[in-house]
Amino acid sequence: MKSKVLSIVIAAIFATSVSAFANDNVEKPVELKYINSSTQLPIYQLRLNNLAKGTYAVTIKDETGELLYTETVSGAKIVRNYQFDSVLPEGAKLTFEVSDIKNNNVKVYNVSKTAKVIEDVVVNEVK
């Protein structure tokens, strides 16, 4: 069950894109963000804003440190989307590690999901 929940599918529509961005973001060489999915399966987008070609190791681990996925990507201005093939359990925590192989720089991102229920009650005077 755990392996099914935590296995990663990189679909063809989420393949590597090595295209130029309109704005170079050298202030943030690595960016990770959550993309809301219409299928309710989480999608995380990784952007490497490197101007020169480089090689990077990307690993995804769970809260126990178990390796869920790893890959090596090369190029400049790399964009990768990662999608899980099923909904993660409530409270699941992930760690994304991006290592610049040439310079031995490592960026680490912790990802956790929480759900909040907001109830808004409005009272209006009618008369």
C-alpha positions in Angstrom: 0.0 0.0 0.0 2.7 2.4 1.0 4.7 1.8 -2.2 1.6 2.4 -4.3 0.7 5.6 -2.5 4.3 6.9 -2.6 5.3 5.8 -6.1 5.8 8.6 -8.5 4.5 8.9 -12.1 6.1 11.3 -14.4 3.6 11.5 -17.2 4.5 12.4 -20.8 2.6 15.7 -20.4 4.8 16.5 -17.5 8.1 15.7 -19.3 11.2 17.8 -19.0 11.1 21.2 -20.5 14.3 22.9 -21.4 12.9 26.1 -22.7 13.9 29.7 -21.9 11.9 31.6 -19.4 10.7 35.1 -20.1 12.5 36.3 -16.9 15.8 34.8 -15.7 15.5 34.4 -11.9 19.1 34.3 -10.7 18.0 35.3 -7.2 16.3 32.0 -6.8 18.4 29.4 -8.6 16.1 26.6 -7.4 12.3 26.9 -6.9 9.8 24.2 -5.8 6.1 24.9 -5.8 2.8 23.0 -5.4 0.5 23.1 -8.4 -3.1 22.4 -7.7 -4.3 19.6 -9.8 -7.8 19.1 -11.2 -7.4 15.3 -10.5 -6.7 16.0 -6.8 -3.3 14.3 -7.2 -0.5 16.5 -6.0 1.8 18.0 -8.6 5.1 19.7 -7.5 7.0 21.8 -10.0 10.8 22.1 -9.7 12.5 25.0 -11.6 16.2 25.2 -12.0 17.0 28.8 -13.0 20.5 28.1 -14.1 21.8 30.1 -17.1 24.7 27.7 -17.8 24.2 24.0 -18.4 24.6 21.9 -15.3 23.9 18.5 -13.9 21.6 18.0 -10.8 20.5 15.1 -8.7 16.9 15.2 -7.5 15.7 13.0 -4.7 12.4 12.7 -3.0 12.1 11.0 0.4 9.3 10.4 2.9 9.3 11.4 6.6 11.2 8.3 7.6 14.0 9.1 5.1 13.0 6.3 2.7 14.0 7.1 -0.9 10.9 7.4 -3.0 12.4 8.7 -6.2 15.7 9.8 -7.7 16.9 11.1 -11.0 19.7 13.1 -12.6 18.8 16.0 -14.9 21.1 18.1 -17.1 20.7 21.3 -19.0 19.9 24.9 -18.5 16.6 26.4 -17.1 15.2 23.0 -16.4 11.5 22.5 -15.4 10.3 19.2 -14.0 6.8 18.3 -12.7 6.4 15.5 -10.3 3.0 13.8 -9.7 2.1 11.0 -7.3 -0.2 8.3 -8.7 -2.5 8.5 -5.7 -3.5 10.9 -2.9 -0.9 11.0 -0.2 -2.1 10.1 3.4 -3.1 13.1 5.6 0.0 14.4 7.4 2.5 12.9 4.9 5.7 14.8 4.8 8.1 14.8 1.8 11.6 16.1 1.4 12.9 17.2 -2.0 16.7 17.5 -2.3 18.3 19.2 -5.3 22.1 18.7 -5.5 24.3 20.6 -8.0 26.7 17.9 -8.8 29.5 20.2 -10.0 29.5 22.6 -7.1 28.2 20.3 -4.3 25.5 22.8 -3.4 22.3 21.2 -2.0 18.9 22.8 -1.6 16.4 21.0 0.6 12.6 21.5 0.7 10.2 20.0 3.2 6.7 19.6 2.0 3.7 18.8 4.3 0.0 18.9 3.7 -2.6 20.1 6.1 -6.3 20.5 5.7 -8.3 23.3 7.2 -12.0 23.7 7.4 -13.3 27.2 7.6 -16.9 27.8 8.5 -18.2 31.3 7.9 -21.6 32.3 9.5 -23.2 35.6 8.5 -26.1 37.1 10.4 -28.0 39.9 8.6 -30.8 42.0 10.0 -33.8 41.7 7.7 -36.1 44.3 9.2 
